[in-house]
């Protein structure tokens, strides 16, 4: 665990105290949910970037892998 100091509006602190005495746990859970939503939004945004490509995804991956040696001569 790492201790951090944050400044929050009093109304938010008062509302959190209505739900729990474990302020740190409440904030950690809220931040986990927020970060999860951010990761999902970022992933959804990246899906659209594949739509404007001239090659389909399989062709693109095969092109990227063309120069790789996957152990055929690894003796």
Secondary structure, DSSP 4 states (H G I P E B T S, - for coil): ---------HHHHHHHHHH-S-HHHHHHHHHHHHHHHHHHHHHHHHHHHTTT-SS-HHHHHHHHHTT---STT--
